[in-house]
């Protein structure tokens, strides 16, 4: 009997931060339930997918949708699906060995849309656990839930904003979080042969429509260009540096963020500001000067069953609930 396919995933932890008091006595879980039970035009938001579809401003080309949902009694589970109505899928036509292959575009079947990306999340009281995708993460989930709870419904007050605060993991820091001296953002920027060219330098022979991910999270290798430009103030020097990376070496570019103070200062503002950086880009230097080699935001690894090329939603629910219990059992978070 064939073994069921599984995929390793990282489950990230967040917690609601109600900076304006718009939630009142409601937890994030209760607010989501309230929004899903909101009725207008003769039906509940939970019963009509179109009422949960958000055309993302300013262009309103992309749609974010909570498609899958499950009321679990002690939790609320959902996904976040990103698609663009009428988007054409670009295909490469495989043929016999030829100088080049034809590139063509295909519309979706009638009544269907191509999905760009999907992520999954679960809220338990004010705790939120999520499995991010390539282009969907906490930032997009914050924006969508803010729209759903405040703009689409009136589950929270008009001043509300969903802020999903990350939590630094003391185990990864190697000591008390207050002993963090500085945060390092970034790391490996480029290797020989992988130096990226500016769009202006590229001269494609055919125009191919490409989709722009909403609020695209550039990998560090791309953002390192901007850091080097600001530091060196010379585009030619940056290009020369990137092209001169010797064989077998990697260029390391990092931004060090810390406080110089005679008294102990809170790392909370730093933790807030860095909460939505992509996975794996935050490390820390502690009091003993030892640098961690992992993302210091709280997360948990799991293995999830696959259904075709997608994650199995029921097994995702199991993994998210187990991660929540793991965090509590190991003292990472307080029980809800």
C-alpha positions in Angstrom: 0.0 0.0 0.0 1.4 3.4 -1.0 2.4 5.7 1.8 0.3 8.9 1.9 2.2 12.0 0.7 3.1 14.5 3.4 4.7 17.9 3.4 6.9 19.5 6.1 5.4 22.9 7.2 6.3 25.7 9.6 3.5 26.8 11.9 3.9 30.5 13.0 2.4 31.9 16.1 0.8 35.4 16.4 -1.3 37.1 19.1 -3.9 39.8 18.6 -2.7 43.3 19.7 -5.7 45.6 20.2 -4.0 49.0 20.2 -7.1 51.1 19.9 -9.4 49.1 22.1 -11.8 48.5 19.2 -12.3 44.9 20.2 -13.6 45.8 23.6 -14.2 42.6 25.6 -14.2 40.5 22.4 -11.4 38.1 21.7 -10.2 37.7 18.1 -11.9 34.3 17.9 -15.2 35.8 19.1 -14.9 38.7 16.7 -14.4 36.4 13.8 -17.5 34.4 14.8 -19.5 37.6 15.1 -18.4 38.7 11.6 -19.3 35.4 10.1 -22.8 35.5 11.7 -23.4 39.0 10.5 -26.5 39.2 8.4 -27.3 41.5 5.5 -29.2 41.0 2.2 -31.0 38.2 3.8 -28.2 35.9 4.8 -25.1 35.4 6.9 -21.6 36.2 5.8 -20.7 32.6 6.5 -23.3 31.3 4.0 -22.2 33.3 1.0 -18.7 33.3 -0.3 -19.1 36.5 -2.3 -19.7 38.4 1.0 -16.2 37.3 2.1 -14.4 38.2 -1.1 -12.3 41.4 -0.8 -11.1 43.2 -3.9 -7.8 44.4 -2.7 -7.3 48.2 -3.2 -6.1 50.3 -4.8 -6.4 48.4 -8.1 -9.1 46.0 -7.1 -7.6 43.4 -9.5 -6.7 40.9 -6.8 -9.2 39.1 -4.6 -8.5 37.7 -1.1 -11.1 35.3 0.1 -11.7 33.2 3.2 -13.0 30.2 1.3 -12.6 27.3 3.7 -13.9 27.7 7.2 -14.8 25.6 10.2 -16.5 26.5 13.5 -14.7 24.1 15.9 -16.3 25.1 19.2 -13.0 25.9 20.9 -11.4 27.3 17.7 -12.2 28.9 14.4 -10.3 27.7 11.3 -10.1 29.4 7.9 -7.9 29.8 4.9 -7.0 32.8 2.8 -7.1 32.3 -1.0 -5.7 34.7 -3.5 -6.9 34.9 -7.1 -7.3 37.4 -9.9 -10.5 37.2 -12.0 -9.8 36.4 -15.6 -6.1 35.8 -15.0 -4.4 33.9 -17.9 -2.2 31.0 -17.0 1.2 31.1 -18.9 2.1 27.7 -20.3 5.3 26.3 -21.9 4.7 23.9 -24.7 7.0 20.9 -24.5 8.1 19.6 -27.9 10.8 17.7 -29.5 14.3 19.1 -29.1 14.1 22.5 -30.8 15.9 25.9 -30.4 13.1 27.2 -28.2 9.7 26.3 -26.9 6.4 28.2 -27.5 5.0 30.2 -24.7 1.2 30.6 -24.7 -1.6 31.7 -22.3 -4.7 29.8 -21.4 -7.8 31.2 -19.8 -9.4 29.3 -16.9 -12.3 27.0 -17.6 -15.7 28.8 -17.6 -16.9 29.4 -14.1 -13.5 28.9 -12.5 -10.5 31.0 -11.6 -6.8 30.2 -11.3 -5.6 30.3 -7.7 -2.3 32.1 -7.1 -1.7 31.1 -3.5 -3.4 29.7 -0.3 -2.6 30.0 3.4 -4.3 28.5 6.4 -4.9 29.9 9.9 -6.7 29.1 13.2 -7.7 31.4 16.0 -8.1 30.3 19.6 -9.2 33.2 21.8 -6.5 35.8 20.9 -3.9 33.2 19.8 -3.5 32.8 16.1 -1.6 30.0 14.3 -0.9 30.0 10.6 0.8 28.1 7.8 2.0 30.8 5.3 2.4 30.4 1.6 4.9 31.9 -0.8 3.0 35.2 -1.2 0.5 35.1 1.6 1.5 35.7 5.2 0.6 37.6 8.4 0.6 41.0 6.7 -2.1 39.9 4.2 -4.1 38.1 6.9 -4.0 41.3 9.1 -5.3 43.3 6.2 -8.0 40.8 5.3 -9.3 40.3 8.8 -9.3 44.1 9.4 -11.5 44.4 6.3 -13.8 41.5 7.4 -14.2 42.6 11.0 -14.4 46.4 10.5 -15.3 47.3 7.0 -17.4 44.4 5.8 -19.1 43.9 9.1 -19.3 45.8 12.4 -17.7 43.1 14.6 -15.2 45.6 15.9 -15.2 49.4 16.3 -14.4 51.8 13.5 -11.0 52.6 14.9 -10.0 48.9 14.8 -7.1 47.3 13.1 -6.1 43.6 13.4 -2.4 43.5 14.4 -1.0 40.0 14.7 2.0 40.4 17.0 4.8 37.9 16.8 6.5 36.5 19.9 10.2 36.1 20.3 11.2 32.6 21.4 13.5 32.7 24.4 14.8 29.2 23.5 16.0 30.4 20.2 17.6 33.5 21.7 19.4 31.4 24.2 18.4 33.4 27.3 16.1 36.1 28.6 14.6 38.2 25.8 15.6 41.3 27.6 19.2 40.3 27.2 18.9 40.7 23.4 21.5 43.3 22.4 20.6 43.6 18.7 18.5 42.0 16.0 20.1 41.1 12.6 17.9 41.2 9.5 19.1 39.4 6.5 22.1 37.2 5.7 23.1 35.5 2.4 22.4 38.0 -0.4 23.9 36.4 -3.5 26.2 33.6 -4.8 28.4 33.6 -8.0 26.2 33.2 -11.0 23.0 34.3 -9.3 23.6 38.1 -9.4 20.2 39.6 -10.4 20.0 42.1 -13.2 17.8 45.2 -13.1 14.6 45.1 -15.1 16.0 47.8 -17.4 18.9 45.5 -18.4 16.6 42.7 -19.5 15.6 42.6 -23.2 13.0 39.8 -23.5 12.2 38.6 -27.0 8.5 38.2 -26.3 6.2 39.9 -23.9 4.8 37.5 -21.2 2.1 38.7 -18.8 3.3 38.1 -15.2 1.2 38.4 -12.1 2.3 40.8 -9.3 1.8 39.2 -5.9 -0.1 41.5 -3.6 2.4 43.3 -1.3 5.1 41.0 -2.6 7.6 39.9 0.0 10.9 40.2 -1.8 13.5 37.6 -0.8 16.5 39.1 1.0 18.7 38.7 -2.0 16.6 41.3 -3.8 16.2 43.7 -0.9 19.9 43.5 -0.3 20.4 45.5 -3.5 18.5 48.4 -1.9 20.5 48.2 1.3 23.8 48.3 -0.6 22.6 51.2 -2.8 21.8 53.2 0.4 25.2 52.4 2.0 27.4 52.8 -1.1 25.4 55.6 -2.9 26.7 54.4 -6.2 24.8 52.0 -8.5 27.9 51.1 -10.5 29.8 50.2 -7.4 27.0 48.0 -6.2 26.9 46.1 -9.5 30.7 45.7 -9.5 30.6 44.3 -6.0 27.8 41.8 -6.8 29.5 40.7 -10.0 32.9 40.2 -8.3 31.7 37.6 -5.8 34.3 34.8 -6.1 33.5 31.3 -6.9 32.6 29.3 -3.8 31.7 32.4 -1.8 28.4 34.0 -0.7 28.0 37.7 -0.2 26.6 38.4 3.3 24.5 41.6 3.7 22.7 42.2 7.0 21.1 45.1 8.8 21.9 45.3 12.6 19.2 46.9 14.7 19.8 47.6 18.4 19.7 50.1 21.2 22.7 51.8 22.9 21.4 52.8 26.3 22.8 52.9 29.8 19.6 51.4 31.2 17.6 48.3 30.1 15.1 49.1 27.4 12.1 47.2 26.1 12.4 45.2 22.9 8.6 45.3 22.4 8.8 48.1 19.7 11.4 46.2 17.8 9.4 43.0 18.1 6.3 44.9 16.8 8.1 46.5 13.8 9.8 43.3 12.7 6.7 41.0 13.0 6.0 40.7 9.3 9.5 40.1 7.9 9.6 36.8 5.8 10.5 33.6 7.6 14.1 33.0 8.5 15.3 36.5 8.2 15.6 37.5 11.9 18.4 36.4 14.2 19.6 37.8 17.5 22.8 38.6 19.4 22.4 38.0 23.2 24.3 39.3 26.2 27.0 36.7 25.7 27.6 37.8 22.1 26.4 34.5 20.7 24.4 34.9 17.5 21.5 32.5 17.0 21.2 30.9 13.6 17.4 30.6 13.5 14.4 32.9 13.1 13.7 33.9 16.7 10.0 34.4 16.3 7.9 31.6 17.8 7.1 28.8 15.4 6.7 25.0 15.3 7.5 22.4 12.6 4.9 19.8 11.6 4.2 17.2 8.9 0.8 17.5 7.1 -1.0 15.2 4.7 -1.3 16.3 1.1 -4.3 16.0 -1.2 -2.8 16.2 -4.6 -0.5 19.2 -4.6 -2.5 20.9 -1.8 -2.4 20.4 2.0 -5.3 18.4 3.4 -7.5 20.9 5.3 -8.5 18.4 8.0 -4.9 17.5 8.7 -4.0 21.1 8.7 -6.5 21.6 11.5 -4.9 18.7 13.5 -1.4 20.2 13.0 -2.5 23.7 14.1 -4.3 22.4 17.2 -1.3 20.3 18.2 1.1 23.3 17.7 -1.2 25.3 20.0 -1.0 22.6 22.7 2.8 22.3 22.2 3.3 26.0 22.9 1.2 25.8 26.0 2.8 22.6 27.3 6.3 24.0 26.9 5.5 27.3 28.4 5.8 29.3 25.2 2.4 30.9 25.6 -0.2 31.2 28.3 -3.4 29.1 28.0 -6.3 31.0 26.4 
